[in-house]
Amino acid sequence: MRHRSPLLAVATVAIAALVVTGCTSTAAPDGSKPQPSNDPYAAHVVAPDFDEPGGNVNVLMSSDFQTLDPGNSNYVQTANVGQLYYRTLTMAKETAGQPPEIVPDLATDLGKVSEDGLTWTYTLKDGLKYEDGTPIVAADIKYGIERTFARDVYTQAPQELNAVLDADTYKGPYSGGELAAVEAPDDKTVVFHLKQPYPDFPALASRSNSAPVPAAKDTKLDYTNHPISSGPYMIESYERGRELKLVRNPHWDPATDENRTALPDTFTFSLSTAQATISQQLLSDSDPTAITLDTNGALQASDTSRLTDPAIAERTASGLLGCTDVLNFNTESLTDPDVRHALALAIDRAAIQVQYGGQRFGKLTNSYLNDQQVGWIEPTIDLDPAGKPNLDEAKKLLEGKDVPATLTYGYANATERFKNLGTVLQQNFKELGIELELIAIPSPNYYTTLATDQMPDIARSGWCGGAASGSTRTTVDPNLGPSLDGTTYGFSNIPRFHDPEISTAMYELRDTNGTSEELNTKWTELYNKALEQYPMVPLIRTFTNSVVGSQIRNAQVGYFFGAIDLSTVGVEQ
């Protein structure tokens, strides 16, 4: 799942903040009182254990959502707000600083698997209703999954669940026919038929594919304007690029939903506030009911020193995420692995870490994966663990090569640090005699642009998908894997990486039997092998600090969402 970087001039500010903020607060063993921790990546929850309903939460954002359609969403921001208005068969339930737990949501349990591992059966809970009072039935979940196969309509539909179904030739409901791999024999039962056993299937059932969509309510691409609610809130109004307002769904029954506290009466999303303004409003507490979902809590590098103010520190939710940022090389324009390797060696990743706000905002990493995922293996690429460039080796690799004189770097225009990241790259590549052109891409269209022929030579992206399941496959396959038929690169494979040997092995691994540990280890091995061709450069595993208003309660940074978890937040009246 997609998610998301400030200038060398502010480096001393960020580093000074680091020195002072070496200790954070964690819950005391008896839960009575916060106490200091020497772990710089310890999680902090703001005002936990609040349980009073009422009030409005004002969510300040620098840009609109890519989409609100659960069937066309591969973005963590949509998944975060989405858990307010749609439910799925299972759910990745967050606990600050820890990988989430997969729990039942619409379903009564995590599914029952057949003896051969090829069939998973789910039973829906009683009393489930949409915002209009009609019952949620199994056929709606089947249809919601079917529409995500219509890739000609839904270009960003999540495909991890679809890839394991026995449905290689299905093209979606608009092309005629039903999806035989998913059955709804009655109103309460959903049955999945897999190509091969997949022991981590309950995690895939938590993806937005399994959000119910009644066929009669499907308005295709217009569905993003008002997806019918199966969760505790529904859309009252939505003015694209300006404001989204959610109000209570009167037909949501809390007795069926132990995962969402649904405390506020309303959520109001302001969708066009500059990040510098968001940062100042939250730090000054000018709106005590405000939060943000923007990356790194919208904090600017020049603001990080203020996190040491005790009054602000107690209003700062923080935590280490399962989310990692990378630089993608367009392998269709940068075809030579040696050239990509040279560019990777020339990058000053330590300076890029400063653009993220320093160590307080993320750990340098040499992998898209992390050691809390099943099947983790340390990669063997020769990037300096401390992030320092190796220009001498980079220049040696470029000897005798056809090196482009100019390259392009695309960045989402709403986030200044992503532009500043580009200025670091400009300085680095200039040492190789390469000019770098910075191209601003409108943030709401960023990832869709990367999927077109407008993809630049280099682009930053981030991924939190593996955080929800603990599986390495759910990071490797979407980001470097082949298409569903194995003939080209996959739809969210931003580098457009497709190697005859490695991609074929990934395609075949989708249909391979084994335990979760065995299969995920094989995915990691293939990822590490692909990384040796440098289709991407791992940058930062994110540690997020997100300041909230003084009336906000239960504010935790979601390990998966990378921002304040909306499912548990409350507001004091």
C-alpha positions as CSV (number, residue, x, y, z in Angstrom):
1,M,0.0,0.0,0.0
2,R,1.3,3.4,-1.0
3,H,2.3,6.2,1.4
4,R,4.5,8.7,1.0
5,S,11.7,13.9,2.9
6,P,14.0,19.4,4.5
7,L,17.3,21.3,3.2
8,L,20.9,21.1,4.3
9,A,20.6,24.6,5.7
10,V,18.3,23.3,8.4
11,A,20.5,20.3,9.2
12,T,21.7,21.7,12.5
13,V,18.2,22.3,13.6
14,A,17.2,18.7,13.0
15,I,20.3,17.3,14.6
16,A,19.9,19.6,17.6
17,A,16.4,18.3,18.0
18,L,17.8,14.8,17.8
19,V,20.3,15.3,20.6
20,V,17.6,16.6,22.9
21,T,15.0,14.1,22.1
22,G,17.0,10.9,22.7
23,C,14.4,9.8,25.3
24,T,10.7,9.3,24.7
25,S,7.8,8.3,26.9
26,T,6.3,4.8,27.1
27,A,3.6,3.4,29.3
28,A,4.7,2.2,32.7
29,P,4.5,-1.5,33.4
30,D,1.4,-1.1,35.6
31,G,-0.1,1.4,33.1
32,S,-0.1,4.1,35.8
33,K,2.3,6.8,34.5
34,P,4.5,7.5,31.6
35,Q,8.2,7.0,32.2
36,P,11.3,7.8,30.1
37,S,12.7,5.4,27.7
38,N,16.2,5.4,26.1
39,D,14.8,3.9,22.9
40,P,14.6,6.8,20.4
41,Y,11.9,4.8,18.5
42,A,9.6,4.0,21.4
43,A,5.9,4.6,20.6
44,H,3.9,7.3,22.4
45,V,0.1,7.4,22.6
46,V,-1.6,10.7,23.4
47,A,-4.1,10.6,26.2
48,P,-5.1,6.9,26.0
49,D,-8.0,5.1,27.6
50,F,-10.5,7.9,26.7
51,D,-14.0,6.5,26.0
52,E,-16.5,9.4,25.8
53,P,-18.4,10.0,22.6
54,G,-19.1,13.3,20.9
55,G,-17.5,16.2,19.1
56,N,-15.8,16.8,15.8
57,V,-12.3,15.9,14.7
58,N,-10.8,18.4,12.2
59,V,-8.4,16.6,9.9
60,L,-6.0,19.0,8.2
61,M,-4.5,17.7,4.9
62,S,-2.4,19.3,2.2
63,S,-4.2,17.5,-0.6
64,D,-7.2,15.5,-1.5
65,F,-7.3,11.7,-1.3
66,Q,-6.3,9.8,-4.5
67,T,-9.7,8.1,-4.2
68,L,-12.3,7.0,-1.7
69,D,-13.3,4.0,-3.7
70,P,-12.2,0.9,-1.7
71,G,-12.0,-1.0,-5.0
72,N,-9.6,1.4,-6.6
73,S,-7.3,2.2,-3.7
74,N,-3.8,1.2,-3.1
75,Y,-3.0,4.0,-0.7
76,V,-2.7,4.0,3.1
77,Q,-4.4,7.4,3.5
78,T,-7.6,6.0,1.9
79,A,-7.3,2.8,4.0
80,N,-7.0,4.9,7.1
81,V,-10.1,7.1,6.4
82,G,-11.8,4.1,4.8
83,Q,-12.0,2.1,8.0
84,L,-14.5,4.8,9.1
85,Y,-16.9,4.2,6.2
86,Y,-16.3,0.7,5.0
87,R,-15.6,-2.7,6.6
88,T,-13.8,-5.8,5.3
89,L,-13.9,-9.5,6.1
90,T,-11.0,-9.2,8.4
91,M,-9.1,-6.1,9.6
92,A,-5.5,-5.1,10.5
93,K,-6.0,-3.8,14.0
94,E,-3.4,-1.3,15.1
95,T,-1.4,-1.1,18.3
96,A,1.2,1.7,18.5
97,G,4.7,0.7,17.7
98,Q,3.8,-2.9,16.9
99,P,2.8,-4.8,13.7
100,P,-1.0,-4.9,13.6
101,E,-3.1,-8.0,14.4
102,I,-5.4,-9.5,11.8
103,V,-8.8,-9.8,13.5
104,P,-12.3,-10.6,12.2
105,D,-14.4,-7.6,11.0
106,L,-17.5,-8.4,8.9
107,A,-16.7,-12.1,9.3
108,T,-17.3,-14.1,12.5
109,D,-13.7,-15.4,12.4
110,L,-10.5,-15.4,10.4
111,G,-11.9,-18.0,8.0
112,K,-12.0,-21.8,7.8
113,V,-9.6,-23.4,5.4
114,S,-10.1,-26.8,3.7
115,E,-7.8,-29.7,4.3
116,D,-6.0,-29.2,1.0
117,G,-5.6,-25.4,1.7
118,L,-7.3,-24.4,-1.5
119,T,-10.6,-23.2,-0.1
120,W,-11.3,-20.5,2.5
121,T,-14.8,-20.0,3.8
122,Y,-16.1,-16.9,5.7
123,T,-19.4,-16.4,7.5
124,L,-20.8,-12.9,7.9
125,K,-21.9,-11.6,11.3
126,D,-25.6,-11.0,12.0
127,G,-27.0,-7.5,12.0
128,L,-24.8,-5.9,9.4
129,K,-26.3,-3.0,7.5
130,Y,-25.5,-0.2,5.1
131,E,-26.1,3.4,5.7
132,D,-29.6,3.1,4.0
133,G,-30.6,0.3,6.3
134,T,-30.4,-2.5,3.8
135,P,-28.5,-5.7,4.9
136,I,-25.0,-6.4,3.9
137,V,-24.9,-9.8,2.1
138,A,-22.2,-12.1,0.8
139,A,-23.0,-11.3,-2.8
140,D,-22.0,-7.7,-2.2
141,I,-18.5,-8.8,-1.0
142,K,-18.2,-11.1,-4.1
143,Y,-19.2,-8.2,-6.4
144,G,-16.8,-5.8,-4.6
145,I,-14.0,-8.2,-5.4
146,E,-15.2,-8.8,-9.0
147,R,-15.0,-5.1,-9.9
148,T,-11.3,-4.9,-8.8
149,F,-10.5,-7.3,-11.7
150,A,-11.7,-4.6,-14.2
151,R,-8.2,-3.1,-14.5
152,D,-9.2,-1.1,-17.5
153,V,-11.5,0.9,-15.2
154,Y,-9.8,0.7,-11.8
155,T,-6.1,1.3,-12.5
156,Q,-5.1,1.3,-8.8
157,A,-7.2,-1.6,-7.6
158,P,-5.2,-3.8,-5.0
159,Q,-4.2,-7.1,-6.6
160,E,-2.6,-9.1,-3.8
161,L,-5.9,-11.0,-3.1
162,N,-6.7,-11.3,-6.7
163,A,-3.3,-12.8,-7.5
164,V,-3.9,-15.9,-5.3
165,L,-7.4,-16.6,-6.6
166,D,-8.0,-19.3,-9.3
167,A,-9.1,-16.6,-11.7
168,D,-6.3,-15.9,-14.3
169,T,-8.7,-15.1,-17.2
170,Y,-11.4,-13.1,-15.4
171,K,-11.7,-9.5,-16.5
172,G,-14.3,-8.1,-14.1
173,P,-18.1,-7.8,-14.1
174,Y,-18.4,-5.3,-16.9
175,S,-16.9,-7.8,-19.4
176,G,-19.7,-10.3,-18.6
177,G,-19.7,-13.3,-16.4
178,E,-19.1,-13.9,-12.7
179,L,-16.0,-14.7,-10.8
180,A,-16.1,-18.4,-10.2
181,A,-13.2,-18.3,-7.8
182,V,-15.5,-16.4,-5.2
183,E,-18.8,-17.9,-4.4
184,A,-21.7,-16.5,-2.3
185,P,-24.0,-19.6,-1.9
186,D,-26.2,-17.7,0.5
187,D,-26.5,-14.3,2.1
188,K,-24.1,-15.2,5.0
189,T,-21.3,-17.2,3.3
190,V,-18.4,-16.2,1.1
191,V,-16.1,-19.0,-0.3
192,F,-12.7,-18.4,-1.9
193,H,-11.0,-20.8,-4.3
194,L,-7.2,-20.5,-4.5
195,K,-4.7,-21.6,-7.1
196,Q,-2.4,-23.0,-4.4
197,P,-2.6,-23.0,-0.6
198,Y,-1.8,-19.6,0.9
199,P,-1.5,-19.7,4.7
200,D,-1.6,-15.9,5.1
201,F,-4.9,-15.5,3.3
202,P,-6.7,-13.9,6.4
203,A,-4.4,-10.9,5.9
204,L,-5.4,-10.6,2.3
205,A,-9.0,-10.7,3.4
206,S,-8.3,-7.4,5.3
207,R,-7.5,-5.6,2.1
208,S,-10.1,-3.2,0.7
209,N,-11.0,-5.7,-2.0
210,S,-13.3,-7.4,0.5
211,A,-15.3,-4.2,1.3
212,P,-18.9,-4.9,0.2
213,V,-20.3,-3.0,-2.8
214,P,-23.9,-3.6,-3.9
215,A,-24.0,-4.0,-7.7
216,A,-27.0,-1.7,-7.9
217,K,-25.0,1.1,-6.2
218,D,-21.9,0.7,-8.4
219,T,-21.3,4.0,-10.3
220,K,-17.9,2.9,-11.5
221,L,-15.4,5.8,-11.3
222,D,-18.0,8.1,-9.8
223,Y,-18.3,5.7,-6.8
224,T,-15.4,7.6,-5.2
225,N,-17.7,10.5,-4.6
226,H,-20.0,8.5,-2.3
227,P,-19.1,4.9,-1.6
228,I,-22.0,3.4,0.3
229,S,-21.1,3.0,4.0
230,S,-20.8,-0.3,5.8
231,G,-18.9,1.3,8.7
232,P,-19.7,3.7,11.6
233,Y,-19.6,6.8,9.5
234,M,-21.0,7.9,6.1
235,I,-20.3,10.7,3.7
236,E,-22.5,13.7,4.3
237,S,-20.7,16.0,1.8
238,Y,-17.6,15.9,-0.4
239,E,-16.2,18.8,-2.3
240,R,-13.2,17.5,-4.2
241,G,-10.0,19.4,-3.2
242,R,-11.7,21.3,-0.4
243,E,-13.6,19.4,2.2
244,L,-15.0,16.0,3.1
245,K,-17.4,15.6,6.0
246,L,-18.3,12.3,7.6
247,V,-21.3,11.9,10.0
248,R,-22.6,8.9,11.9
249,N,-24.1,6.0,10.0
250,P,-27.4,5.4,12.0
251,H,-27.5,1.8,10.9
252,W,-24.0,0.8,12.1
253,D,-24.4,-1.5,15.1
254,P,-21.4,-1.3,17.6
255,A,-22.4,-4.8,18.8
256,T,-21.1,-6.1,15.5
257,D,-17.8,-4.1,15.6
258,E,-15.4,-4.5,18.4
259,N,-12.5,-2.9,16.5
260,R,-13.7,0.7,16.0
261,T,-14.5,2.9,18.9
262,A,-16.3,5.5,16.7
263,L,-16.2,8.1,19.4
264,P,-16.5,11.5,17.5
265,D,-19.9,12.5,16.1
266,T,-18.2,13.8,13.0
267,F,-14.9,14.1,11.1
268,T,-14.2,17.1,8.9
269,F,-11.4,16.9,6.4
270,S,-9.8,20.1,5.1
271,L,-8.1,19.1,1.9
272,S,-6.0,22.0,0.7
273,T,-4.0,23.4,3.6
274,A,-0.3,24.0,3.0
275,Q,1.9,21.7,5.1
276,A,3.8,24.6,6.7
277,T,0.4,26.0,7.8
278,I,-0.7,22.6,9.2
279,S,2.5,22.3,11.2
280,Q,2.1,25.8,12.7
281,Q,-1.5,25.3,13.6
282,L,-0.9,22.0,15.3
283,L,2.2,23.2,17.2
284,S,0.4,26.4,18.4
285,D,-2.7,24.5,19.2
286,S,-4.8,27.1,17.4
287,D,-7.4,24.3,16.8
288,P,-7.6,22.0,19.8
289,T,-9.6,19.4,17.8
290,A,-7.2,19.2,14.9
291,I,-5.0,16.3,13.6
292,T,-3.4,15.5,10.3
293,L,-2.8,12.4,8.1
294,D,0.1,14.0,6.2
295,T,3.5,12.4,6.1
296,N,5.5,13.0,9.3
297,G,2.6,14.8,10.8
298,A,3.2,17.7,8.2
299,L,6.1,18.8,10.5
300,Q,8.7,21.0,8.8
301,A,12.4,20.5,9.5
302,S,12.6,24.0,11.1
303,D,9.8,22.9,13.5
304,T,11.4,19.7,14.9
305,S,13.2,21.4,17.8
306,R,9.8,22.4,19.2
307,L,9.0,18.7,19.9
308,T,11.2,19.0,23.0
309,D,8.7,21.5,24.5
310,P,7.0,19.4,27.2
311,A,3.6,20.9,26.4
312,I,4.0,19.8,22.8
313,A,5.7,16.5,23.6
314,E,2.6,15.4,25.5
315,R,0.5,16.1,22.4
316,T,2.8,14.2,20.1
317,A,1.8,10.7,19.0
318,S,4.8,8.8,17.7
319,G,5.9,5.4,16.6
320,L,8.1,3.3,14.3
321,L,6.2,2.3,11.2
322,G,6.2,-0.7,8.9
323,C,6.5,1.8,6.1
324,T,9.6,2.4,4.0
325,D,10.5,5.0,1.4
326,V,12.5,4.2,-1.7
327,L,13.8,5.8,-4.9
328,N,12.6,4.0,-8.0
329,F,14.7,3.9,-11.1
330,N,12.6,3.7,-14.3
331,T,14.2,0.5,-15.8
332,E,12.6,1.2,-19.2
333,S,14.7,4.4,-19.5
334,L,17.6,3.4,-17.3
335,T,18.1,0.0,-18.8
336,D,21.7,-0.7,-17.6
337,P,21.9,-2.2,-14.1
338,D,25.5,-0.9,-13.8
339,V,24.3,2.7,-14.4
340,R,21.6,2.2,-11.9
341,H,24.1,0.8,-9.4
342,A,26.4,3.8,-10.0
343,L,23.5,6.2,-9.4
344,A,22.6,4.4,-6.2
345,L,26.2,4.6,-4.9
346,A,26.4,8.3,-5.6
347,I,23.3,9.1,-3.5
348,D,24.0,10.7,-0.1
349,R,21.3,8.9,1.8
350,A,22.5,10.4,5.1
351,A,21.7,13.9,3.6
352,I,18.3,12.6,2.5
353,Q,17.7,11.4,6.0
354,V,18.2,15.0,7.1
355,Q,15.5,16.0,4.6
356,Y,13.2,13.7,6.5
357,G,14.0,15.5,9.7
358,G,16.9,13.4,10.8
359,Q,17.0,10.2,12.8
360,R,14.1,11.3,14.8
361,F,11.9,10.8,11.7
362,G,13.3,7.6,10.3
363,K,16.0,4.9,10.2
364,L,18.2,4.4,7.2
365,T,17.6,1.0,5.7
366,N,19.0,-1.1,2.9
367,S,15.8,-3.0,2.2
368,Y,12.1,-2.4,1.4
369,L,11.5,-5.2,3.9
370,N,12.1,-5.1,7.7
371,D,13.1,-7.6,10.3
372,Q,9.6,-7.9,11.8
373,Q,8.3,-9.5,8.6
374,V,8.0,-13.2,8.1
375,G,10.9,-14.6,6.0
376,W,13.2,-11.5,6.5
377,I,16.8,-11.9,5.2
378,E,19.4,-9.1,5.3
379,P,20.1,-7.9,1.8
380,T,23.7,-8.0,0.4
381,I,23.8,-4.8,-1.7
382,D,26.8,-2.6,-1.2
383,L,25.1,0.6,0.0
384,D,26.8,2.2,3.0
385,P,24.7,1.4,6.1
386,A,25.5,4.9,7.4
387,G,24.2,6.4,4.1
388,K,27.4,7.9,2.8
389,P,28.0,8.0,-1.0
390,N,30.8,6.2,-2.7
391,L,31.6,8.4,-5.7
392,D,34.9,6.7,-6.6
393,E,33.2,3.3,-7.1
394,A,30.2,5.0,-8.9
395,K,32.6,6.6,-11.4
396,K,34.3,3.3,-12.0
397,L,31.0,1.6,-12.8
398,L,30.2,4.3,-15.4
399,E,33.5,3.9,-17.3
400,G,32.7,3.0,-20.9
401,K,29.0,3.2,-20.3
402,D,26.4,5.2,-22.3
403,V,25.5,7.7,-19.5
404,P,22.6,10.1,-20.0
405,A,23.5,13.8,-19.7
406,T,20.2,14.6,-18.1
407,L,17.8,12.7,-15.9
408,T,14.4,13.6,-14.5
409,Y,13.2,13.3,-10.9
410,G,9.4,13.5,-10.2
411,Y,8.0,14.5,-6.8
412,A,4.6,15.2,-5.2
413,N,4.3,18.9,-5.2
414,A,2.4,19.2,-1.8
415,T,5.4,18.0,0.2
416,E,8.4,20.3,0.3
417,R,10.8,17.7,1.6
418,F,10.3,15.6,-1.5
419,K,11.4,18.5,-3.6
420,N,14.3,19.1,-1.2
421,L,15.2,15.4,-1.6
422,G,15.6,16.2,-5.3
423,T,18.1,18.9,-4.6
424,V,20.3,16.4,-2.8
425,L,20.1,14.2,-5.8
426,Q,21.0,17.1,-8.1
427,Q,24.2,17.7,-6.0
428,N,25.1,14.0,-6.0
429,F,24.6,13.3,-9.7
430,K,26.4,16.5,-10.7
431,E,29.5,14.8,-9.3
432,L,29.0,12.2,-12.1
433,G,28.5,14.8,-14.8
434,I,24.7,14.3,-14.9
435,E,22.1,17.1,-14.7
436,L,18.9,16.3,-12.8
437,E,15.7,18.0,-13.7
438,L,13.1,18.3,-11.0
439,I,9.5,17.8,-12.1
440,A,6.6,18.7,-9.8
441,I,3.6,16.3,-10.0
442,P,0.2,17.3,-8.5
443,S,0.0,15.2,-5.3
444,P,-3.6,13.8,-5.9
445,N,-2.3,12.4,-9.3
446,Y,1.1,11.4,-8.2
447,Y,0.9,7.6,-8.3
448,T,-1.4,7.4,-11.2
449,T,1.1,9.6,-13.1
450,L,3.9,7.1,-12.3
451,A,1.8,4.4,-13.8
452,T,1.7,6.2,-17.2
453,D,4.2,7.1,-19.9
454,Q,4.9,10.3,-17.9
455,M,6.9,8.2,-15.4
456,P,10.2,10.1,-14.8
457,D,13.6,8.5,-14.7
458,I,13.6,8.6,-10.9
459,A,10.6,8.8,-8.4
460,R,10.2,8.4,-4.7
461,S,7.5,6.1,-3.3
462,G,6.7,4.3,-0.1
463,W,5.0,1.1,0.9
464,C,3.3,-0.1,4.1
465,G,1.7,-3.3,2.7
466,G,3.8,-5.8,4.5
467,A,3.1,-4.1,7.8
468,A,-0.5,-5.3,7.7
469,S,0.2,-9.0,7.2
470,G,3.8,-9.5,8.4
471,S,4.4,-11.2,5.0
472,T,7.3,-10.3,2.7
473,R,5.3,-11.3,-0.3
474,T,2.8,-8.4,0.2
475,T,5.7,-6.0,-0.2
476,V,7.8,-7.8,-2.9
477,D,5.1,-9.0,-5.3
478,P,3.3,-5.6,-5.7
479,N,6.5,-3.6,-5.9
480,L,8.8,-5.7,-8.0
481,G,6.6,-8.6,-9.2
482,P,5.2,-9.4,-12.6
483,S,1.7,-8.9,-13.9
484,L,-1.1,-11.3,-13.0
485,D,-0.3,-13.3,-16.2
486,G,3.5,-13.0,-15.7
487,T,4.1,-11.5,-19.1
488,T,5.2,-8.0,-18.0
489,Y,5.7,-5.9,-14.8
490,G,2.9,-5.6,-12.3
491,F,0.6,-2.6,-12.1
492,S,2.1,-1.1,-8.9
493,N,5.7,-2.1,-9.9
494,I,6.9,1.5,-10.2
495,P,10.4,0.7,-11.5
496,R,8.8,-1.5,-14.2
497,F,11.2,-4.2,-13.3
498,H,10.8,-7.4,-15.3
499,D,13.7,-9.8,-15.4
500,P,13.2,-13.0,-17.4
501,E,14.7,-15.2,-14.6
502,I,13.6,-13.4,-11.5
503,S,10.1,-12.4,-12.6
504,T,9.4,-15.9,-13.9
505,A,10.5,-17.3,-10.5
506,M,8.1,-14.8,-8.8
507,Y,5.3,-15.8,-11.1
508,E,5.8,-19.5,-10.4
509,L,6.2,-18.8,-6.6
510,R,2.6,-17.6,-6.5
511,D,1.6,-21.1,-7.3
512,T,4.0,-22.9,-4.9
513,N,3.0,-24.8,-1.8
514,G,4.7,-24.4,1.6
515,T,4.4,-22.9,5.0
516,S,4.3,-19.2,5.6
517,E,7.9,-19.1,6.7
518,E,9.1,-21.1,3.7
519,L,7.2,-19.1,1.1
520,N,8.0,-15.7,2.5
521,T,11.7,-16.7,2.7
522,K,11.6,-17.5,-1.0
523,W,10.0,-14.1,-1.7
524,T,12.8,-12.4,0.3
525,E,15.5,-14.3,-1.6
526,L,14.0,-13.2,-4.9
527,Y,13.7,-9.6,-3.7
528,N,17.3,-9.5,-2.6
529,K,18.4,-11.0,-6.0
530,A,16.3,-8.3,-7.8
531,L,17.8,-5.6,-5.6
532,E,21.2,-6.5,-6.9
533,Q,20.1,-5.0,-10.2
534,Y,19.2,-1.8,-8.5
535,P,15.7,-1.1,-9.7
536,M,15.2,0.9,-6.5
537,V,17.3,2.4,-3.7
538,P,16.0,1.9,-0.2
539,L,16.0,5.0,1.9
540,I,14.1,5.4,5.2
541,R,12.0,3.3,7.4
542,T,9.7,5.9,8.9
543,F,9.4,7.0,12.5
544,T,6.5,9.4,12.6
545,N,5.8,12.2,15.0
546,S,2.3,13.7,14.7
547,V,1.3,16.6,16.9
548,V,-2.4,16.7,17.7
549,G,-4.7,19.3,19.2
550,S,-5.0,19.5,23.0
551,Q,-8.6,18.1,23.0
552,I,-7.7,15.0,21.0
553,R,-7.5,11.7,22.9
554,N,-6.4,8.1,22.1
555,A,-4.1,9.4,19.4
556,Q,-1.7,6.7,18.2
557,V,0.4,6.5,15.1
558,G,-0.6,3.4,13.2
559,Y,2.3,1.0,12.3
560,F,0.5,0.3,9.0
561,F,-1.2,3.7,8.3
562,G,1.8,5.9,9.1
563,A,-0.4,8.5,10.6
564,I,-3.0,9.0,13.4
565,D,-5.2,5.9,13.5
566,L,-8.7,7.2,12.9
567,S,-10.5,4.1,14.2
568,T,-9.8,4.8,17.9
569,V,-9.3,8.6,18.1
570,G,-11.6,10.7,20.3
571,V,-12.1,14.3,21.2
572,E,-12.9,15.8,24.6
573,Q,-15.8,18.3,24.8
